[in-house]
Amino acid sequence: MKFTEEHEWLRVEDDLVVVGITAHASEQLGDVVFIELPEAGTEVTKDEEVCVIESVKAASDILAPIDGEIVEVNEPLVEDPGKVNEDPTGDAWFFKIKAADPSQMDDYMDEAAYNKFIG
Amino acid sequence: MGELLRTPLFDLHVELGAKMVPFAGYEMSVQYPLGVMKEHLHTRASAGLFDVSHMGQVILRGESYEAVATAFETLVPMDVLGLGAERQRYGLFTNDAGGIDDDLMFANRGDHLFVVVNAACKDADIARMKTALEPDVSVEVIEDRALVALQGPAAETALARLNPVVAEMSFMDVATVTLNGAECWVSRSGYTGEDGYEISVPAAEADALCRALLGMDEVEAIGLGARDSLRLEGGLCLYGNDIDATTSPIEAGLIWAIQKVRRAGGDRAGGFPGASRVFGDLAEGVARKRVGLAPQGRAPMRAGTQLFAAAEGGDPIGEVTSGGFGPTLEGPVAMGYVGSAQAAVGTEVFGEVRGKRLPVMVAKMPLVPANFKR
């Protein structure tokens, strides 16, 4: 698993990259009440806003961590946004990207580095 | 920015694991480990304890209650003189333009008037009262008392364990009650839409009183985050968001707070700042009104969201002034101002969220029915 400074995690599954937010991020956000997912088939570029999540406190953007095509989104999350608080790194993934350039992942932190990053 | 102030309950908040944030010059608890959603639901289902010690507590004294009330009526468009002993009322400081400079609670405590004002406005409010009322009426700022609110359907059961007298109080009654050995000034009121109490307690005894309450099964500590979603569902205004120096009480839908005796034709009509605008608004109607808003989708509409009459084109007809997620409604909830033409309950308007216009229904307030003990 890789981690971004935006508190997203990336997990490689076969030839796809699964993206979600970290437990730390979900704790900071508080109870998540709304998620707007991108559409499958969307071409995205790194750092583009592709997703919005809102907690009881505020709205946050989720950025595409890498270039590629979004091939699948986690639709059930829309009906059950609280899952992001319950299982942020498991069931509550947001979308899967077919990476255009898998080497973009090399820049991101491993778990130890991320834990250090969040102090 | 000066150093943040702390309430007498600061250590207790920290011990309970509160997340502390700056609010109106104080370090206040926005939430506890339970989280905003569960804190909100707990308050509606049982009882929540809130620290609102940042609010201003002021005692006004003069020759008699009547003398104080008569003087105070020059600042507020409420019937202060006619308020019964040991009774409380909601009030507004209006300005010369007929806008609202703050909202407040005032209580007839027999020989004096007890006033509670918003934290963010309290310095200005105190200055206003001193300028207008002294020397005939003394303005005593109470600095040595905490203020806590116990809110929810189980509030009576919980507080009555400390003194059964509180169960006899009706909505908006006030009384001096000994709780956990402390002399408290209690009102049966609050700002959540639930039954409950607000309790002014000597600072030195506040921690022990709160621990006694939190030791009861019904009671959980609740932060300002849930206080905001509770009052929003309850259709209650947040000063600075839903009402401000430019909104008249009539636009804000607070006409109920201006008793007939102070309106045109009443025995003590007018005589408060901005009376001509308030009376003009009453007689001629207003161009915009505060309404409850129920977004039809799942997306919350936050304060500042622009409102439109149609799904496409046209200028904004209003704006959301408070909005978020209502845990009891299990969906987004908001309030704001719309043109009078769109103010009828059931009117569909559109809120622009991230460039998209989403349908929102003008809804009856409060969005969650109040649960007061009348």
Interface residues (C-beta under 8 A of the other chain):
Chain A: G30 D31 V33 F34 E36 V52 E54 V56 K57 A58 A59 V78 P81 G82
Chain B: Q31 G35 V36 M37 K38 G225 S229 R298 A299 P300 R302 G324 F325 P327 P332 R354
